[in-house]
């Protein structure tokens, strides 16, 4: 049988274990804080992109409605016999072009947008893989 260690040895071992545990806990909390900071930055990027898309889509909708108003006005004025029709038709085409441009920009931004928190999740998987290799 092994003889019990002296109280000084037990206290030293307990202090070493406590120090190792606190170091491990501190490293874990630092890694968690880093990952949360990365997730917050990614979320902010996605929110700004969403805001940009919303502005483009609202612009497209406003231009489409103005184009419709010009088109209807053009139809009404077409019954008269002056050159007002070509001016209103030109305005309609300009607003239709702007509506198309805003719509294409908004759709392209949505298609190019990566999934939310993709980099954070990849980093967490990499951390888990590294932790599994170290065990």
Backbone as a printed PyTorch tensor [residue, N CA C, xyz], in Angstrom:
tensor([[[  0.8230,  -1.1710,   0.0000],
         [  0.0000,   0.0000,   0.0000],
         [  0.8650,   1.2310,   0.0000]],

        [[  0.3520,   2.2220,  -0.6350],
         [  1.0690,   3.4820,  -0.6710],
         [  0.7920,   4.2390,   0.6110]],

        [[  1.8080,   4.8690,   1.0710],
         [  1.6490,   5.6760,   2.2710],
         [  1.0550,   7.0150,   1.8760]],

        [[  0.1570,   7.5350,   2.6840],
         [ -0.4220,   8.8380,   2.3590],
         [  0.6580,   9.9040,   2.3470]],

        [[  0.4900,  10.8550,   1.4150],
         [  1.4690,  11.9300,   1.2880],
         [  1.3460,  12.8920,   2.4460]],

        [[  2.3680,  13.6950,   2.5910],
         [  2.3440,  14.6840,   3.6550],
         [  1.3480,  15.7820,   3.2980]],

        [[  0.8590,  16.5030,   4.2960],
         [ -0.0910,  17.5850,   4.0190],
         [  0.4900,  18.6550,   3.1120]],

        [[  1.7860,  18.8930,   3.1600],
         [  2.4060,  19.9010,   2.3010],
         [  2.3460,  19.4550,   0.8430]],

        [[  2.5550,  18.1500,   0.5960],
         [  2.4880,  17.6370,  -0.7700],
         [  1.0560,  17.7030,  -1.2910]],

        [[  0.0820,  17.3490,  -0.4430],
         [ -1.3190,  17.4060,  -0.8490],
         [ -1.7400,  18.8440,  -1.1610]],

        [[ -1.2900,  19.7970,  -0.3660],
         [ -1.6300,  21.2040,  -0.5890],
         [ -0.9870,  21.7020,  -1.8830]],

        [[  0.2510,  21.2820,  -2.1340],
         [  0.9430,  21.6900,  -3.3640],
         [  0.2540,  21.1050,  -4.5940]],

        [[ -0.1910,  19.8500,  -4.5040],
         [ -0.8850,  19.2160,  -5.6270],
         [ -2.2350,  19.8900,  -5.8590]],

        [[ -2.9340,  20.2190,  -4.7870],
         [ -4.2250,  20.8810,  -4.9130],
         [ -4.0550,  22.2750,  -5.5180]],

        [[ -3.0090,  22.9720,  -5.0950],
         [ -2.7520,  24.3090,  -5.6390],
         [ -2.4030,  24.2170,  -7.1300]],

        [[ -1.6120,  23.2230,  -7.5050],
         [ -1.2610,  23.0400,  -8.9230],
         [ -2.4890,  22.7010,  -9.7590]],

        [[ -3.3560,  21.8530,  -9.2000],
         [ -4.5820,  21.4830,  -9.9080],
         [ -5.5040,  22.7020, -10.0480]],

        [[ -5.6120,  23.4750,  -8.9680],
         [ -6.4410,  24.6800,  -9.0030],
         [ -5.8810,  25.6780, -10.0160]],

        [[ -4.5670,  25.8370, -10.0600],
         [ -3.9300,  26.7520, -11.0000],
         [ -4.1490,  26.2880, -12.4430]],

        [[ -4.0200,  24.9950, -12.6800],
         [ -4.2330,  24.4500, -14.0280],
         [ -5.6960,  24.6320, -14.4470]],

        [[ -6.6070,  24.3670, -13.5130],
         [ -8.0290,  24.5120, -13.8340],
         [ -8.3800,  25.9700, -14.1230]],

        [[ -7.8380,  26.8960, -13.3300],
         [ -8.1420,  28.3040, -13.5660],
         [ -7.5220,  28.7710, -14.8740]],

        [[ -6.3440,  28.2840, -15.2180],
         [ -5.7400,  28.6230, -16.5120],
         [ -6.5620,  28.0840, -17.6690]],

        [[ -7.0470,  26.8610, -17.5390],
         [ -7.8850,  26.2570, -18.5780],
         [ -9.2060,  27.0050, -18.7070]],

        [[ -9.7940,  27.3730, -17.5760],
         [-11.0450,  28.1210, -17.5980],
         [-10.8460,  29.5000, -18.2320]],

        [[ -9.7440,  30.1630, -17.9060],
         [ -9.4480,  31.4730, -18.4880],
         [ -9.2450,  31.3820, -20.0010]],

        [[ -8.5230,  30.3590, -20.4360],
         [ -8.3070,  30.1830, -21.8800],
         [ -9.6260,  29.8930, -22.5900]],

        [[-10.4700,  29.1000, -21.9620],
         [-11.7740,  28.7930, -22.5590],
         [-12.6480,  30.0250, -22.6670]],

        [[-12.6400,  30.8420, -21.6250],
         [-13.4350,  32.0720, -21.6550],
         [-12.8950,  33.0660, -22.6810]],

        [[-11.5680,  33.1490, -22.8120],
         [-10.9890,  34.0230, -23.8400],
         [-11.3770,  33.5560, -25.2400]],

        [[-11.3290,  32.2460, -25.4610],
         [-11.7200,  31.7070, -26.7760],
         [-13.1970,  31.9690, -27.0390]],

        [[-14.0260,  31.7990, -26.0230],
         [-15.4590,  32.0540, -26.1810],
         [-15.7260,  33.5280, -26.4900]],

        [[-15.0270,  34.4290, -25.8070],
         [-15.2040,  35.8510, -26.0540],
         [-14.7640,  36.2120, -27.4720]],

        [[-13.6670,  35.6230, -27.9330],
         [-13.2070,  35.8750, -29.3000],
         [-14.2330,  35.4090, -30.3150]],

        [[-14.7950,  34.2250, -30.0840],
         [-15.8000,  33.6870, -31.0110],
         [-17.0740,  34.5370, -30.9860]],

        [[-17.4580,  35.0210, -29.8240],
         [-18.6420,  35.8710, -29.7390],
         [-18.4050,  37.2160, -30.4290]],

        [[-17.1900,  37.7500, -30.3200],
         [-16.8530,  38.9900, -31.0300],
         [-16.9340,  38.7800, -32.5340]],

        [[-16.4200,  37.6480, -33.0100],
         [-16.4900,  37.3340, -34.4310],
         [-17.9460,  37.1940, -34.8830]],

        [[-18.7560,  36.5330, -34.0760],
         [-20.1720,  36.3720, -34.4170],
         [-20.8760,  37.7250, -34.4560]],

        [[-20.5360,  38.6100, -33.5420],
         [-21.1590,  39.9390, -33.5270],
         [-20.7830,  40.7340, -34.7680]],

        [[-19.5300,  40.6500, -35.1850],
         [-19.0960,  41.3640, -36.3850],
         [-19.8020,  40.8010, -37.6130]],

        [[-19.8900,  39.4710, -37.7020],
         [-20.5780,  38.8540, -38.8340],
         [-22.0500,  39.2490, -38.8640]],

        [[-22.6760,  39.2650, -37.7060],
         [-24.0850,  39.6430, -37.6440],
         [-24.2760,  41.1000, -38.0790]],

        [[-23.3680,  41.9670, -37.6800],
         [-23.4480,  43.3690, -38.0940],
         [-23.3040,  43.5030, -39.6070]],

        [[-22.3870,  42.7340, -40.1980],
         [-22.2010,  42.7700, -41.6480],
         [-23.4770,  42.3220, -42.3540]],

        [[-24.0880,  41.2610, -41.8420],
         [-25.3200,  40.7640, -42.4540],
         [-26.4690,  41.7620, -42.3010]],

        [[-26.5380,  42.4320, -41.1750],
         [-27.5940,  43.4210, -40.9840],
         [-27.4160,  44.6200, -41.9140]],

        [[-26.1760,  45.0520, -42.1010],
         [-25.9260,  46.1630, -43.0200],
         [-26.2630,  45.7700, -44.4610]],

        [[-25.9250,  44.5310, -44.8340],
         [-26.2750,  44.0630, -46.1800],
         [-27.7880,  43.9890, -46.3430]],

        [[-28.4770,  43.5390, -45.3000],
         [-29.9360,  43.4750, -45.3610],
         [-30.5310,  44.8760, -45.4970]],

        [[-29.9720,  45.8270, -44.7790],
         [-30.4440,  47.2070, -44.8870],
         [-30.2450,  47.7410, -46.3000]],

        [[-29.0890,  47.4360, -46.8920],
         [-28.8150,  47.8710, -48.2660],
         [-29.8240,  47.2620, -49.2360]],

        [[-30.1040,  45.9780, -49.0620],
         [-31.0720,  45.3060, -49.9360],
         [-32.4550,  45.9280, -49.7710]],

        [[-32.8380,  46.2120, -48.5310],
         [-34.1440,  46.8190, -48.3050],
         [-34.2540,  48.1960, -48.9530]],

        [[-33.1990,  48.9900, -48.8670],
         [-33.2200,  50.3090, -49.5040],
         [-33.3450,  50.1600, -51.0170]],

        [[-32.6020,  49.2190, -51.6000],
         [-32.6920,  49.0050, -53.0520],
         [-34.0810,  48.5210, -53.4470]],

        [[-34.6520,  47.6250, -52.6680],
         [-35.9710,  47.1120, -53.0110],
         [-37.0580,  48.1760, -52.8500]],

        [[-36.9420,  48.9920, -51.8360],
         [-37.9100,  50.0870, -51.6640],
         [-37.7630,  51.0850, -52.8110]],

        [[-36.5130,  51.3620, -53.2100],
         [-36.2890,  52.2340, -54.3610],
         [-36.8880,  51.6500, -55.6370]],

        [[-36.7210,  50.3390, -55.8140],
         [-37.2920,  49.6860, -56.9910],
         [-38.8150,  49.7670, -56.9770]],

        [[-39.3910,  49.5660, -55.8240],
         [-40.8490,  49.6360, -55.7160],
         [-41.3520,  51.0580, -55.9830]],

        [[-40.6800,  52.0390, -55.4250],
         [-41.0900,  53.4300, -55.6460],
         [-40.9730,  53.7980, -57.1220]],

        [[-39.8770,  53.3980, -57.7520],
         [-39.7060,  53.7050, -59.1750],
         [-40.7380,  52.9730, -60.0330]],

        [[-41.0510,  51.7400, -59.6690],
         [-42.0590,  50.9970, -60.4280],
         [-43.4340,  51.6670, -60.3010]],

        [[-43.7590,  52.1290, -59.1180],
         [-45.0410,  52.8130, -58.9430],
         [-45.0760,  54.1440, -59.6910]],

        [[-43.9650,  54.8830, -59.6610],
         [-43.9030,  56.1220, -60.4390],
         [-44.0070,  55.8380, -61.9380]],

        [[-43.3700,  54.7530, -62.3730],
         [-43.4630,  54.3720, -63.7820],
         [-44.9040,  54.0540, -64.1570]],

        [[-45.5870,  53.3780, -63.2750],
         [-47.0000,  53.0830, -63.5300],
         [-47.8200,  54.3790, -63.6070]],

        [[-47.5410,  55.3030, -62.7090],
         [-48.2610,  56.5790, -62.7340],
         [-47.9790,  57.3360, -64.0370]],

        [[-46.6990,  57.3550, -64.4580],
         [-46.3690,  58.0020, -65.7230],
         [-47.0180,  57.2760, -66.9010]],

        [[-47.0420,  55.9660, -66.8370],
         [-47.6520,  55.2050, -67.9360],
         [-49.1440,  55.5240, -68.0490]],

        [[-49.8170,  55.5800, -66.9280],
         [-51.2390,  55.9190, -66.9640],
         [-51.4660,  57.3500, -67.4310]],

        [[-50.6010,  58.2540, -66.9710],
         [-50.7100,  59.6350, -67.4210],
         [-50.4480,  59.7190, -68.9260]],

        [[-49.4710,  58.9550, -69.3910],
         [-49.1700,  58.9220, -70.8220],
         [-50.3680,  58.4130, -71.6140]],

        [[-51.0210,  57.4150, -71.1210],
         [-52.1920,  56.8750, -71.8010],
         [-53.3140,  57.9160, -71.8910]],

        [[-53.4940,  58.6470, -70.8170],
         [-54.5330,  59.6780, -70.8190],
         [-54.1740,  60.8020, -71.7820]],

        [[-52.9140,  61.2370, -71.7040],
         [-52.4840,  62.3540, -72.5420],
         [-52.3840,  61.9310, -74.0130]],

        [[-52.2050,  60.6470, -74.2650],
         [-52.1010,  60.1640, -75.6450],
         [-53.3600,  60.4650, -76.4380]],

        [[-54.4280,  60.6740, -75.7470],
         [-55.6660,  60.9990, -76.4450],
         [-55.6540,  62.4340, -76.9720]],

        [[-54.7540,  63.2760, -76.4500],
         [-54.6480,  64.6440, -76.9240],
         [-53.6790,  64.6870, -78.0880]],

        [[-53.5840,  65.7950, -78.7510],
         [-52.7880,  65.8560, -79.9830],
         [-51.5660,  66.7800, -79.8720]],

        [[-50.7710,  66.6640, -78.8040],
         [-49.5550,  67.4760, -78.6530],
         [-48.3620,  66.5650, -78.4030]],

        [[-47.1810,  67.1500, -78.1130],
         [-45.9480,  66.3790, -77.8780],
         [-45.7440,  66.0030, -76.4170]],

        [[-46.7220,  66.2260, -75.6130],
         [-46.6060,  65.8590, -74.1970],
         [-46.4430,  64.3510, -74.0260]],

        [[-46.9190,  63.6080, -74.9510],
         [-46.8650,  62.1500, -74.8520],
         [-45.4280,  61.6490, -74.8380]],

        [[-44.5830,  62.1750, -75.7110],
         [-43.1960,  61.7010, -75.7610],
         [-42.4490,  62.0330, -74.4700]],

        [[-42.7140,  63.1750, -73.8460],
         [-42.0650,  63.5270, -72.5820],
         [-42.5030,  62.5900, -71.4660]],

        [[-43.7790,  62.3200, -71.3860],
         [-44.2650,  61.4110, -70.3500],
         [-43.7890,  59.9830, -70.5970]],

        [[-43.7110,  59.5870, -71.8480],
         [-43.2040,  58.2560, -72.1690],
         [-41.7270,  58.1470, -71.7950]],

        [[-40.9640,  59.2230, -72.0470],
         [-39.5490,  59.2360, -71.6470],
         [-39.3940,  59.1060, -70.1350]],

        [[-40.2270,  59.8510, -69.3810],
         [-40.1900,  59.7350, -67.9130],
         [-40.5390,  58.3310, -67.4570]],

        [[-41.4980,  57.7330, -68.1130],
         [-41.8800,  56.3500, -67.7690],
         [-40.7150,  55.4060, -67.9950]],

        [[-40.0260,  55.5520, -69.1240],
         [-38.8900,  54.6710, -69.4300],
         [-37.7340,  54.8630, -68.4510]],

        [[-37.5000,  56.1180, -68.0670],
         [-36.4300,  56.3780, -67.0870],
         [-36.7410,  55.6880, -65.7560]],

        [[-37.9610,  55.8320, -65.2790],
         [-38.3070,  55.2180, -63.9990],
         [-38.3820,  53.7000, -64.0920]],

        [[-38.7850,  53.1780, -65.2200],
         [-38.7440,  51.7180, -65.3900],
         [-37.3050,  51.2100, -65.3810]],

        [[-36.4170,  51.9590, -66.0320],
         [-34.9970,  51.5900, -66.0180],
         [-34.4110,  51.6250, -64.6150]],

        [[-34.7590,  52.6660, -63.8540],
         [-34.2760,  52.7510, -62.4700],
         [-34.8440,  51.6170, -61.6160]],

        [[-36.1130,  51.3000, -61.8100],
         [-36.7150,  50.2020, -61.0560],
         [-36.0070,  48.8880, -61.3750]],

        [[-35.6990,  48.6710, -62.6400],
         [-34.9900,  47.4570, -63.0400],
         [-33.5880,  47.4310, -62.4350]],

        [[-32.8920,  48.5530, -62.4730],
         [-31.5430,  48.6340, -61.9090],
         [-31.5510,  48.3270, -60.4090]],

        [[-32.4430,  48.9720, -59.6530],
         [-32.5090,  48.7190, -58.2100],
         [-32.8980,  47.2750, -57.9140]],

        [[-33.8140,  46.7420, -58.6810],
         [-34.2160,  45.3520, -58.4770],
         [-33.0730,  44.3850, -58.7220]],

        [[-32.3110,  44.6060, -59.7820],
         [-31.1710,  43.7310, -60.1000],
         [-30.0910,  43.8550, -59.0290]],

        [[-29.8040,  45.0830, -58.5830],
         [-28.7920,  45.2640, -57.5280],
         [-29.2020,  44.5730, -56.2300]],

        [[-30.4740,  44.7050, -55.8500],
         [-30.9510,  44.0520, -54.6350],
         [-30.8990,  42.5340, -54.7460]],

        [[-31.3070,  41.9890, -55.8690],
         [-31.2850,  40.5290, -56.0600],
         [-29.8600,  40.0030, -56.0830]],

        [[-28.9500,  40.7350, -56.7320],
         [-27.5540,  40.2990, -56.7870],
         [-26.9270,  40.2990, -55.3900]],

        [[-27.2340,  41.3080, -54.6030],
         [-26.7020,  41.3680, -53.2400],
         [-27.2190,  40.2050, -52.4080]],

        [[-28.4870,  39.8730, -52.5490],
         [-29.0470,  38.7470, -51.8020],
         [-28.4220,  37.4230, -52.2180]],

        [[-28.1860,  37.2450, -53.5020],
         [-27.5960,  35.9860, -53.9820],
         [-26.1650,  35.8230, -53.5250]],

        [[-25.4040,  36.9070, -53.4600],
         [-23.9830,  36.8330, -53.0920],
         [-23.7590,  36.7560, -51.5910]],

        [[-24.7730,  36.9660, -50.8190],
         [-24.6460,  37.0080, -49.3620],
         [-24.4200,  35.5980, -48.8200]],

        [[-23.3050,  35.3750, -48.0860],
         [-23.0960,  34.0580, -47.4810],
         [-24.0560,  33.8560, -46.3160]],

        [[-24.2530,  32.6180, -45.8990],
         [-25.1370,  32.3620, -44.7620],
         [-24.6540,  33.0900, -43.5050]],

        [[-25.5810,  33.4740, -42.6610],
         [-25.2410,  34.2080, -41.4340],
         [-24.3740,  33.3530, -40.5170]],

        [[-23.3740,  33.9610, -39.9270],
         [-22.4690,  33.3490, -38.9530],
         [-21.6990,  32.1560, -39.5170]],

        [[-21.4700,  32.1080, -40.8220],
         [-20.7680,  30.9970, -41.4500],
         [-19.3380,  30.8840, -40.9190]],

        [[-18.6150,  32.0060, -40.8340],
         [-17.2360,  31.9740, -40.3630],
         [-17.1480,  31.5970, -38.8850]],

        [[-18.0890,  32.0680, -38.0820],
         [-18.0830,  31.7120, -36.6560],
         [-18.3040,  30.2190, -36.4710]],

        [[-19.2470,  29.6710, -37.2130],
         [-19.5010,  28.2330, -37.1020],
         [-18.3030,  27.4230, -37.5860]],

        [[-17.6340,  27.8880, -38.6390],
         [-16.4390,  27.1840, -39.1230],
         [-15.3330,  27.2220, -38.0660]],

        [[-15.1620,  28.3800, -37.4160],
         [-14.1470,  28.4820, -36.3660],
         [-14.4750,  27.5720, -35.1820]],

        [[-15.7430,  27.4970, -34.8100],
         [-16.1330,  26.6120, -33.7110],
         [-15.8840,  25.1470, -34.0720]],

        [[-16.1710,  24.7530, -35.3290],
         [-15.8870,  23.3740, -35.7490],
         [-14.3910,  23.1030, -35.7120]],

        [[-13.5940,  24.0970, -36.1420],
         [-12.1450,  23.9340, -36.1110],
         [-11.6380,  23.8210, -34.6720]],

        [[-12.1990,  24.6310, -33.7700],
         [-11.8240,  24.5330, -32.3550],
         [-12.1660,  23.1620, -31.8000]],

        [[-13.3650,  22.6580, -32.1450],
         [-13.7630,  21.3320, -31.6760],
         [-12.8600,  20.2480, -32.2280]],

        [[-12.4690,  20.3820, -33.4950],
         [-11.5760,  19.4050, -34.0940],
         [-10.2050,  19.4360, -33.4130]],

        [[ -9.6820,  20.6510, -33.1630],
         [ -8.3970,  20.7720, -32.4750],
         [ -8.4570,  20.2340, -31.0540]],

        [[ -9.5690,  20.4950, -30.3690],
         [ -9.7200,  19.9900, -28.9960],
         [ -9.7860,  18.4700, -28.9990]],

        [[-10.4170,  17.8870, -30.0130],
         [-10.4950,  16.4280, -30.1210],
         [ -9.1340,  15.8060, -30.4070]],

        [[ -8.2830,  16.5090, -31.1820],
         [ -6.9430,  16.0030, -31.4900],
         [ -6.0330,  16.0650, -30.2790]],

        [[ -6.2220,  17.0700, -29.4310],
         [ -5.3540,  17.2360, -28.2660],
         [ -5.6680,  16.2470, -27.1570]],

        [[ -6.8930,  15.7170, -27.1370],
         [ -7.2820,  14.8080, -26.0600],
         [ -6.5710,  13.4900, -26.1550]]])
